[in-house]
Amino acid sequence: MSLAVALSRASVGIAAPQVVVEVNLAGGLPATNIVGLPEAAVREARDRVRVALQSAAFEYPDRRITVNLAPAELPKEGGRFDLPIALGILAASGQVPRQKLDSCEFLGELALTGALRPVSGVLPALLRARAEGRSMVVPRANAAEAALVGDMDVRIADSLVQVCGWLHGADELPAPERIATIESYAGPDLRDVRGQLQARRALEIAAVGGHHLLLVGPPGTGKTMLAERLPGILPPLTEAEALETCAVLSVAGQAGNCLAQWRQRPFRAPHHTASGVALVGGGSVPRPGEISLAHNGVLFLDELPEFSRQVLEVLREPMESGQIAISRAARQSTFPARFQLVAAMNPCPCGYAGGPRCHCTPDQIQRYRSRVSGPLLDRIDLCVQVPQLALGELAALQSFPGEDSASVRTRVVDARARGWSRAGCTNAQLDVRGLEHACALPGTERHWFATALEKLGLSVRAYHRVLRVARSIADLDGGAPALTREHLAEALQYRSG
């Protein structure tokens, strides 16, 4: 009996747990069995591996081969285990040395010719392997992802023969070439927005604290323009945030967008016909949805009441927790979902409430607005009206472009830095203890604030969210150590809008 072990990684959310590939050669009738909860593509690896070994001029053992993928209770999927299974068989039969198999992990699907094909979810696997101090070999087609991970011994290969030559010490596998990433923002600029000073102010406050924002106004007033320009005034992603964001793209099979969007805040705008699974993720094999693809960025929901109410309700938990857990009978996957929600809606079904063109009855308006539940609205920090500008006013503003995104971004970066130095998180993420420290109110302001809350009938959650917004306003106002009545009044204005 001969036993060999190779290491790999599964794809479960963005966790990438380690999989130990154990290969045993024993006497008996020739057969190959793969155990350890493999799905169809993994079970078919026995045929791909056999032909790939023969194509590469290796001997496929004429013995009883048992391949165990441990841990046994973890579901295994895809062709990512082809390479470690092939190397385990070669090591067990003495055709390649085993020394490097103990400290290196392998990912890759095998073609029948022995060439390596790309697999999804490589970046999460690389990050976990780096954390555990191991090196990794990945297909050349995944080199762009591998190039994003620094301080790690990662090698790329074109074929099984090349990997075996490296194990023998005869060949050297190259490291991925570091590609210059694009970090400058080239998206829409805030200078294109004319007027709408209150909405621009609310957008800036939302950017400072990472707050959720609702824009309400007639069609054509610039709600979508404002939302599309929020990523341009947000601080760039840190390297850790960028890697986490790209890890979600990698699991979703969109790793090609990582380099083009490196350190840029993602912006996702699903159509209102999107299903709950498309929005939050799911499927028989859980995959990330729009809220996870918007992780560390902006999720824009235009025409908010047109979304299915059942779809919108699934946003409530991830808006609070910053993650989404998708449970299925065989597995549970958790994806990050710390997004910043920007929603837009009309004030009534026709969109022109209060104007001569509107013929909506109060009952129709009430039914339209009630499509969005109170608990969801309670989780939105700022609500701002985006009114229709008169044509004469708009013509006069054409000669006076608004402030550009770069200037606003400078203020946002400075204000957000004050919050991070104080609490280590954005103001929207402050917990109750952090609120008590950052938003302590003098006696007179506390009494005035309590009276205002009672008149507006706000919930306890709304009370905390108003304080967080007021803290962002204070940070934007030079970082005042204590909240003033002006800060609180402006925050309440956006809450009651």
Backbone torsions as a table, in degrees:
resi	resn	phi	psi	omega
1	MET	NA	137.9	179.5
2	SER	-130.3	135.4	-175.8
3	LEU	-128.2	136.3	175.8
4	ALA	-137.8	154.1	-176.8
5	VAL	-128.8	134.3	171.1
6	ALA	-128.5	155.3	-174.6
7	LEU	-111.8	144.8	178.4
8	SER	-150.3	-170.2	-179.6
9	ARG	-138.4	137.1	174.1
10	ALA	-86.5	173.0	176.5
11	SER	-119.9	101.3	178.7
12	VAL	-128.9	99.3	-171.4
13	GLY	62.9	-129.6	173.0
14	ILE	-114.5	21.4	-177.4
15	ALA	-80.8	-36.0	-179.6
16	ALA	50.1	62.2	179.0
17	PRO	-67.3	151.4	-178.6
18	GLN	-72.9	142.4	175.3
19	VAL	-121.8	125.8	177.5
20	VAL	-94.9	118.4	-179.9
21	VAL	-95.4	106.7	-179.8
22	GLU	-102.1	126.7	-178.9
23	VAL	-119.5	124.7	-180.0
24	ASN	-119.8	130.7	174.5
25	LEU	-107.6	125.7	-177.8
26	ALA	-137.6	168.7	177.6
27	GLY	-74.6	170.5	-179.1
28	GLY	118.9	-174.8	179.6
29	LEU	-65.3	137.7	-179.9
30	PRO	-59.3	127.2	178.5
31	ALA	-165.8	156.2	177.0
32	THR	-126.8	121.7	179.4
33	ASN	-121.5	133.0	176.2
34	ILE	-113.4	122.2	-179.4
35	VAL	-122.7	166.6	-179.0
36	GLY	110.5	38.5	177.6
37	LEU	60.1	50.9	177.2
38	PRO	-83.2	143.6	172.1
39	GLU	-90.2	-176.0	-167.6
40	ALA	-56.8	-46.2	-177.3
41	ALA	-63.3	-32.4	178.8
42	VAL	-74.1	-40.6	178.0
43	ARG	-62.7	-34.3	179.2
44	GLU	-72.0	-9.6	179.1
45	ALA	-59.6	-28.9	-178.5
46	ARG	-60.0	-35.8	178.9
47	ASP	-77.6	-40.8	178.0
48	ARG	-62.9	-44.9	-177.5
49	VAL	-65.2	-42.5	-178.2
50	ARG	-60.4	-48.8	-178.9
51	VAL	-68.5	-38.0	179.6
52	ALA	-63.2	-41.9	178.0
53	LEU	-63.5	-42.5	179.8
54	GLN	-67.5	-37.3	177.5
55	SER	-65.6	-30.5	179.6
56	ALA	-88.2	11.3	176.6
57	ALA	68.3	26.8	172.0
58	PHE	-97.6	160.5	178.4
59	GLU	-91.6	126.5	174.9
60	TYR	-87.2	119.5	-171.9
61	PRO	-57.4	132.1	178.5
62	ASP	-89.4	59.6	-175.4
63	ARG	-140.2	179.6	177.2
64	ARG	-84.8	114.8	-174.5
65	ILE	-108.9	126.0	175.5
66	THR	-117.0	122.1	177.8
67	VAL	-109.7	118.1	179.0
68	ASN	-109.1	125.6	177.8
69	LEU	-103.6	103.8	-176.0
70	ALA	-103.2	144.6	5.7
71	PRO	-75.6	145.2	-171.5
72	ALA	-67.7	-28.7	-175.6
73	GLU	-81.9	-6.1	-178.8
74	LEU	-88.7	120.2	178.8
75	PRO	-62.6	139.2	179.5
76	LYS	-116.5	136.5	-177.8
77	GLU	-141.6	158.2	173.6
78	GLY	83.3	-179.5	-179.4
79	GLY	-96.0	12.9	-174.7
80	ARG	-66.3	-18.8	-176.9
81	PHE	-94.4	2.5	-178.7
82	ASP	-58.8	-49.5	-176.6
83	LEU	-63.0	-50.7	178.7
84	PRO	-63.6	-32.1	176.8
85	ILE	-65.5	-44.4	178.6
86	ALA	-61.9	-43.2	-179.8
87	LEU	-67.3	-36.6	177.1
88	GLY	-63.0	-40.5	178.7
89	ILE	-66.2	-42.6	179.4
90	LEU	-65.5	-39.1	179.4
91	ALA	-69.1	-41.0	-180.0
92	ALA	-64.7	-31.9	179.5
93	SER	-92.0	5.7	175.4
94	GLY	77.1	19.1	-178.4
95	GLN	-91.2	-17.1	172.6
96	VAL	-137.0	149.9	178.0
97	PRO	-70.5	159.0	-174.9
98	ARG	-103.2	-3.8	-169.7
99	GLN	-57.7	-44.5	-174.9
100	LYS	-81.1	-10.5	-178.0
101	LEU	-71.0	-20.4	-177.4
102	ASP	-77.2	-27.5	-173.5
103	SER	-115.1	3.3	-176.8
104	CYS	-127.2	145.4	177.4
105	GLU	-112.1	154.0	-172.5
106	PHE	-132.0	137.9	174.5
107	LEU	-135.3	141.8	174.6
108	GLY	156.7	141.2	174.4
109	GLU	-93.6	141.5	-178.0
110	LEU	-99.4	132.3	167.4
111	ALA	-80.4	165.7	-179.7
112	LEU	-66.3	-18.8	177.5
113	THR	-83.5	-7.8	-175.4
114	GLY	94.5	-0.5	177.0
115	ALA	-74.2	154.3	179.6
116	LEU	-95.7	130.8	177.4
117	ARG	-107.4	154.3	-176.8
118	PRO	-70.9	158.0	175.0
119	VAL	-130.7	161.0	178.1
120	SER	-88.5	163.1	176.3
121	GLY	72.1	28.8	-179.4
122	VAL	-74.0	-39.6	-175.8
123	LEU	-61.8	-45.8	175.3
124	PRO	-59.2	-38.1	178.8
125	ALA	-64.4	-40.3	178.7
126	LEU	-63.9	-42.3	-178.9
127	LEU	-64.7	-40.1	178.3
128	ARG	-68.9	-40.9	178.6
129	ALA	-63.8	-39.3	178.0
130	ARG	-63.8	-41.0	179.6
131	ALA	-63.1	-28.7	-179.2
132	GLU	-97.1	6.9	173.5
133	GLY	75.4	26.2	179.4
134	ARG	-111.1	157.4	173.0
135	SER	-91.2	174.3	-177.9
136	MET	-151.4	146.1	174.0
137	VAL	-113.7	127.3	-178.8
138	VAL	-131.4	160.5	176.8
139	PRO	-62.5	151.6	179.8
140	ARG	-60.1	-32.6	-179.9
141	ALA	-64.2	-16.9	176.5
142	ASN	-99.3	14.8	-175.3
143	ALA	-63.9	-33.8	-178.4
144	ALA	-62.3	-41.5	176.3
145	GLU	-65.2	-43.9	-178.0
146	ALA	-63.1	-30.2	-178.8
147	ALA	-69.4	-18.3	-178.7
148	LEU	-77.4	-20.1	-175.1
149	VAL	-95.6	111.9	178.6
150	GLY	-90.4	171.2	176.6
151	ASP	56.0	43.5	179.8
152	MET	-150.3	142.0	175.8
153	ASP	-86.0	95.7	179.3
154	VAL	-121.4	135.3	-177.9
155	ARG	-120.0	151.7	177.7
156	ILE	-118.6	147.0	-176.7
157	ALA	-140.5	153.7	178.8
158	ASP	-97.2	-25.4	-172.2
159	SER	-153.9	166.9	175.5
160	LEU	-63.0	-39.3	179.5
161	VAL	-60.0	-41.4	-179.8
162	GLN	-64.4	-40.0	178.8
163	VAL	-66.6	-41.2	179.9
164	CYS	-66.4	-37.3	175.3
165	GLY	-61.6	-36.2	177.4
166	TRP	-68.8	-40.1	178.1
167	LEU	-63.8	-32.9	177.2
168	HIS	-77.5	-14.5	-177.6
169	GLY	85.5	6.7	-178.3
170	ALA	-84.6	-33.0	-179.1
171	ASP	-120.6	162.8	177.8
172	GLU	-118.2	125.4	176.5
173	LEU	-81.2	130.6	-178.5
174	PRO	-73.8	154.1	171.0
175	ALA	-84.4	152.9	178.9
176	PRO	-63.6	140.4	-179.5
177	GLU	-76.5	127.9	179.3
178	ARG	-68.5	122.2	-178.3
179	ILE	-101.9	137.1	178.9
180	ALA	-62.4	119.5	-179.3
181	THR	-87.0	153.8	-179.3
182	ILE	-94.5	116.4	-177.3
183	GLU	-112.4	-14.0	-179.8
184	SER	-77.4	143.7	-177.7
185	TYR	-89.3	127.4	-178.1
186	ALA	-121.2	22.8	-177.9
187	GLY	-84.6	-168.8	-179.2
188	PRO	-60.4	145.3	-176.3
189	ASP	-105.7	143.9	-177.4
190	LEU	-67.5	-18.3	-179.5
191	ARG	-64.9	-18.6	-179.1
192	ASP	-72.5	-17.2	-177.7
193	VAL	-85.4	123.7	179.2
194	ARG	-99.9	133.0	179.2
195	GLY	67.7	-144.5	179.3
196	GLN	51.6	51.0	-175.5
197	LEU	-64.4	-39.0	-180.0
198	GLN	-65.4	-41.2	178.9
199	ALA	-66.3	-38.2	177.1
200	ARG	-64.3	-39.7	178.1
201	ARG	-63.4	-45.1	178.7
202	ALA	-63.0	-38.3	178.2
203	LEU	-62.8	-39.4	179.2
204	GLU	-67.5	-42.0	178.1
205	ILE	-63.8	-42.4	178.4
206	ALA	-60.8	-38.7	179.6
207	ALA	-67.3	-36.5	-179.6
208	VAL	-64.5	-47.3	-173.0
209	GLY	-101.5	-2.5	-176.5
210	GLY	70.7	33.4	-175.2
211	HIS	-85.5	153.7	173.1
212	HIS	-78.5	146.7	-171.1
213	LEU	-136.3	137.5	174.9
214	LEU	-120.3	125.4	178.2
215	LEU	-107.0	125.2	-177.7
216	VAL	-121.2	126.0	178.9
217	GLY	179.4	167.7	180.0
218	PRO	-64.3	165.7	177.3
219	PRO	-61.7	143.0	173.9
220	GLY	80.6	15.2	-178.6
221	THR	-94.2	-2.6	175.7
222	GLY	105.0	16.3	-178.6
223	LYS	-64.0	-46.5	179.5
224	THR	-66.7	-39.0	177.7
225	MET	-58.8	-44.5	179.8
226	LEU	-63.4	-45.5	-178.5
227	ALA	-62.3	-41.3	-178.2
228	GLU	-66.5	-19.6	-177.5
229	ARG	-97.3	-1.3	176.9
230	LEU	-63.3	-43.7	179.3
231	PRO	-58.3	-28.5	-178.4
232	GLY	-72.0	-16.7	178.8
233	ILE	-109.2	-0.2	176.6
234	LEU	-81.1	151.0	175.9
235	PRO	-62.1	149.6	177.6
236	PRO	-65.3	155.6	177.5
237	LEU	-66.1	142.7	168.3
238	THR	-70.8	168.0	-179.3
239	GLU	-62.3	-39.9	179.6
240	ALA	-64.8	-42.3	178.3
241	GLU	-65.6	-39.9	-179.8
242	ALA	-64.1	-41.1	178.6
243	LEU	-65.6	-39.2	178.9
244	GLU	-66.4	-39.8	177.7
245	THR	-65.5	-43.0	179.1
246	CYS	-68.6	-28.6	177.4
247	ALA	-63.3	-38.1	177.0
248	VAL	-65.8	-43.0	177.3
249	LEU	-61.5	-37.7	179.6
250	SER	-62.9	-45.1	179.3
251	VAL	-64.6	-33.6	-179.6
252	ALA	-81.8	0.6	-179.4
253	GLY	77.0	22.1	-179.3
254	GLN	-118.2	34.5	-176.3
255	ALA	-62.9	-22.0	-179.9
256	GLY	-62.7	-19.8	179.8
257	ASN	-83.5	-8.3	-173.2
258	CYS	-62.8	-49.1	-176.5
259	LEU	-66.3	-43.4	-178.1
260	ALA	-65.0	-27.4	-177.0
261	GLN	-113.8	22.6	-175.3
262	TRP	-59.7	126.9	178.6
263	ARG	62.6	18.4	174.0
264	GLN	-107.6	142.4	-179.2
265	ARG	-68.3	126.8	177.5
266	PRO	-67.6	151.0	177.2
267	PHE	-131.3	115.8	-178.9
268	ARG	-118.4	134.5	-178.0
269	ALA	-135.2	76.4	179.8
270	PRO	-67.0	150.7	178.2
271	HIS	-72.8	156.6	-175.6
272	HIS	-70.6	-8.3	174.9
273	THR	-86.6	2.5	-178.4
274	ALA	-62.2	141.3	178.5
275	SER	-81.9	171.3	177.1
276	GLY	-62.4	-39.0	179.2
277	VAL	-65.7	-40.9	178.6
278	ALA	-63.9	-33.3	-176.2
279	LEU	-79.7	-47.5	-174.5
280	VAL	-105.6	-9.7	-178.9
281	GLY	101.1	166.4	179.0
282	GLY	150.0	-150.7	-174.6
283	GLY	102.9	167.4	178.5
284	SER	-61.0	-38.2	168.1
285	VAL	-107.2	106.1	-171.3
286	PRO	-54.6	131.1	176.8
287	ARG	-126.8	151.4	-178.9
288	PRO	-67.7	145.8	177.2
289	GLY	-102.1	-168.3	-175.7
290	GLU	-60.8	-35.6	-177.3
291	ILE	-69.0	-29.2	176.7
292	SER	-81.3	-34.8	175.4
293	LEU	-67.5	-19.9	175.7
294	ALA	-93.7	9.4	-178.6
295	HIS	-55.4	132.8	-176.9
296	ASN	66.7	14.6	-179.9
297	GLY	-139.0	-146.1	-171.2
298	VAL	-117.8	131.8	171.2
299	LEU	-109.6	115.8	-177.3
300	PHE	-106.6	121.2	177.1
301	LEU	-113.0	98.8	178.5
302	ASP	-82.5	150.5	-177.1
303	GLU	53.5	56.5	-173.2
304	LEU	-52.0	-45.5	-178.3
305	PRO	-67.1	-15.2	179.9
306	GLU	-78.6	-15.5	174.0
307	PHE	-69.8	148.1	174.8
308	SER	-59.5	135.3	180.0
309	ARG	-59.9	-37.9	179.1
310	GLN	-64.1	-35.9	177.7
311	VAL	-67.2	-43.4	-178.1
312	LEU	-65.2	-34.4	-176.6
313	GLU	-64.2	-25.9	-179.5
314	VAL	-71.9	-9.5	178.0
315	LEU	-78.3	-18.4	-169.6
316	ARG	-62.0	-47.0	-177.8
317	GLU	-68.0	-49.6	179.5
318	PRO	-63.8	-26.3	176.3
319	MET	-63.6	-28.8	178.8
320	GLU	-89.0	-44.0	-170.6
321	SER	-91.5	-23.4	-178.0
322	GLY	79.0	14.3	176.4
323	GLN	-154.5	163.9	179.3
324	ILE	-132.5	128.0	178.1
325	ALA	-103.6	121.3	-179.6
326	ILE	-107.5	115.8	-175.9
327	SER	-105.6	133.7	173.5
328	ARG	-129.3	170.3	-176.6
329	ALA	-60.2	-37.6	-174.7
330	ALA	-94.4	-18.6	-174.2
331	ARG	-160.9	166.7	173.2
332	GLN	-132.5	131.0	179.5
333	SER	-122.0	140.1	178.3
334	THR	-117.2	127.2	178.9
335	PHE	-117.9	143.7	175.5
336	PRO	-69.3	146.7	-178.4
337	ALA	-153.2	51.6	177.4
338	ARG	-91.8	81.3	-177.0
339	PHE	-105.9	163.8	174.3
340	GLN	-108.6	114.6	-176.1
341	LEU	-83.3	128.0	169.0
342	VAL	-122.9	120.1	-178.6
343	ALA	-119.1	152.4	178.1
344	ALA	-135.0	144.0	179.6
345	MET	-153.8	158.6	174.4
346	ASN	-85.4	157.7	-179.6
347	PRO	-75.3	-16.0	179.9
348	CYS	-156.6	173.0	-177.5
349	PRO	-56.5	-40.2	180.0
350	CYS	-81.9	-22.0	176.7
351	GLY	97.7	-7.9	-173.2
352	TYR	-118.0	42.0	-177.1
353	ALA	-55.4	135.5	178.4
354	GLY	85.4	-8.0	-179.0
355	GLY	-104.3	169.8	-178.5
356	PRO	-66.6	-19.0	-178.3
357	ARG	-83.9	-10.1	-175.1
358	CYS	-89.8	128.7	176.6
359	HIS	-124.9	21.4	179.9
360	CYS	-75.1	136.5	176.4
361	THR	-79.9	157.7	176.8
362	PRO	-55.5	-34.9	179.4
363	ASP	-67.0	-40.4	177.9
364	GLN	-64.4	-41.9	179.5
365	ILE	-63.7	-42.0	-179.6
366	GLN	-64.1	-43.4	178.9
367	ARG	-64.0	-38.4	179.8
368	TYR	-64.0	-46.8	-177.5
369	ARG	-72.3	-27.1	-178.9
370	SER	-75.7	-3.6	174.2
371	ARG	-65.6	-22.6	176.1
372	VAL	-102.3	121.3	-173.0
373	SER	-71.8	154.9	177.0
374	GLY	-60.1	-44.9	179.1
375	PRO	-59.1	-33.9	177.8
376	LEU	-71.8	-44.6	177.5
377	LEU	-61.8	-31.5	-179.8
378	ASP	-65.6	-21.5	-179.4
379	ARG	-90.8	-2.5	178.0
380	ILE	-94.6	124.2	-170.1
381	ASP	-77.1	-39.2	-175.3
382	LEU	-126.2	132.1	173.6
383	CYS	-123.9	124.4	-174.6
384	VAL	-134.2	141.2	176.6
385	GLN	-83.4	137.6	176.9
386	VAL	-117.7	90.6	-171.6
387	PRO	-76.4	163.0	175.8
388	GLN	-75.9	129.3	177.3
389	LEU	-87.5	142.4	174.7
390	ALA	-66.2	147.3	-177.1
391	LEU	-60.6	-36.8	178.1
392	GLY	-65.0	-42.0	178.5
393	GLU	-64.6	-41.2	-179.9
394	LEU	-65.2	-39.4	178.6
395	ALA	-64.1	-38.2	179.2
396	ALA	-67.2	-30.3	-178.2
397	LEU	-79.1	-14.0	-178.4
398	GLN	-60.5	-29.6	179.9
399	SER	-84.3	-4.5	-177.3
400	PHE	-127.6	83.4	-179.9
401	PRO	-62.8	148.8	-179.8
402	GLY	-72.6	174.6	178.6
403	GLU	-64.0	139.2	-175.8
404	ASP	-79.3	165.1	-176.4
405	SER	-63.7	-35.9	-177.3
406	ALA	-61.8	-41.3	-179.5
407	SER	-67.7	-43.9	179.1
408	VAL	-64.8	-39.5	-178.8
409	ARG	-61.8	-36.2	178.1
410	THR	-60.0	-45.5	178.1
411	ARG	-64.7	-41.0	-178.9
412	VAL	-63.4	-44.0	-179.3
413	VAL	-61.4	-44.1	179.5
414	ASP	-63.9	-44.9	-178.4
415	ALA	-67.0	-41.4	179.7
416	ARG	-67.5	-33.4	177.9
417	ALA	-62.3	-34.1	177.6
418	ARG	-64.1	-42.7	179.0
419	GLY	-65.1	-41.3	179.7
420	TRP	-65.4	-39.6	179.7
421	SER	-67.5	-25.6	-178.8
422	ARG	-85.1	-42.1	-171.9
423	ALA	-127.7	-10.9	-179.3
424	GLY	76.0	17.2	178.1
425	CYS	-158.5	171.7	175.1
426	THR	-73.2	160.7	-178.6
427	ASN	-63.1	-32.1	179.3
428	ALA	-66.0	-20.6	-177.7
429	GLN	-98.4	3.9	-179.5
430	LEU	-62.8	130.7	174.4
431	ASP	-84.4	-177.0	-174.8
432	VAL	-62.6	-42.3	179.9
433	ARG	-65.7	-39.3	177.7
434	GLY	-65.1	-35.1	176.9
435	LEU	-64.7	-42.1	179.5
436	GLU	-61.1	-34.3	-179.6
437	HIS	-79.2	-42.7	-172.5
438	ALA	-87.5	-21.5	-172.2
439	CYS	-124.4	35.4	177.7
440	ALA	-63.7	133.7	-176.5
441	LEU	-111.8	136.4	171.6
442	PRO	-61.7	164.9	-174.1
443	GLY	-58.1	-45.2	-177.6
444	THR	-66.0	-42.8	178.9
445	GLU	-66.6	-36.4	-179.9
446	ARG	-63.9	-43.2	179.1
447	HIS	-65.6	-44.7	179.8
448	TRP	-62.4	-41.3	-177.8
449	PHE	-66.6	-41.7	179.3
450	ALA	-63.5	-39.6	178.0
451	THR	-64.0	-42.5	179.7
452	ALA	-63.9	-39.9	179.9
453	LEU	-65.1	-39.2	179.1
454	GLU	-64.7	-41.2	-179.2
455	LYS	-66.6	-35.6	-179.1
456	LEU	-84.0	-14.0	179.1
457	GLY	66.4	39.4	-176.9
458	LEU	-83.8	152.2	180.0
459	SER	-80.1	172.6	177.0
460	VAL	-64.3	-38.7	177.0
461	ARG	-61.1	-42.9	178.8
462	ALA	-63.4	-37.4	177.2
463	TYR	-57.4	-46.8	179.9
464	HIS	-66.4	-37.9	-178.1
465	ARG	-71.1	-34.4	175.5
466	VAL	-63.2	-40.8	177.9
467	LEU	-63.0	-40.1	179.6
468	ARG	-64.6	-41.1	177.7
469	VAL	-65.5	-42.2	178.2
470	ALA	-61.2	-36.2	177.7
471	ARG	-65.5	-38.2	177.0
472	SER	-66.2	-39.6	177.6
473	ILE	-63.2	-41.4	178.6
474	ALA	-65.2	-39.5	177.6
475	ASP	-64.2	-36.9	177.4
476	LEU	-71.0	-23.3	-179.7
477	ASP	-93.0	34.7	176.8
478	GLY	91.3	3.6	176.9
479	GLY	78.8	44.0	178.9
480	ALA	-56.3	131.7	-176.2
481	PRO	-65.5	-30.6	-179.5
482	ALA	-122.7	145.4	178.2
483	LEU	-74.0	137.7	177.7
484	THR	-104.2	171.6	179.1
485	ARG	-63.1	-31.0	178.9
486	GLU	-65.7	-41.9	178.3
487	HIS	-62.7	-45.1	-179.2
488	LEU	-66.1	-39.9	-178.6
489	ALA	-64.6	-42.0	178.8
490	GLU	-65.8	-40.3	178.3
491	ALA	-63.5	-40.4	178.0
492	LEU	-66.6	-34.7	179.0
493	GLN	-60.8	-42.7	179.5
494	TYR	-71.5	-29.9	-178.9
495	ARG	-72.0	-37.0	-176.0
496	SER	-91.3	0.0	-177.8
497	GLY	-69.2	NA	NA
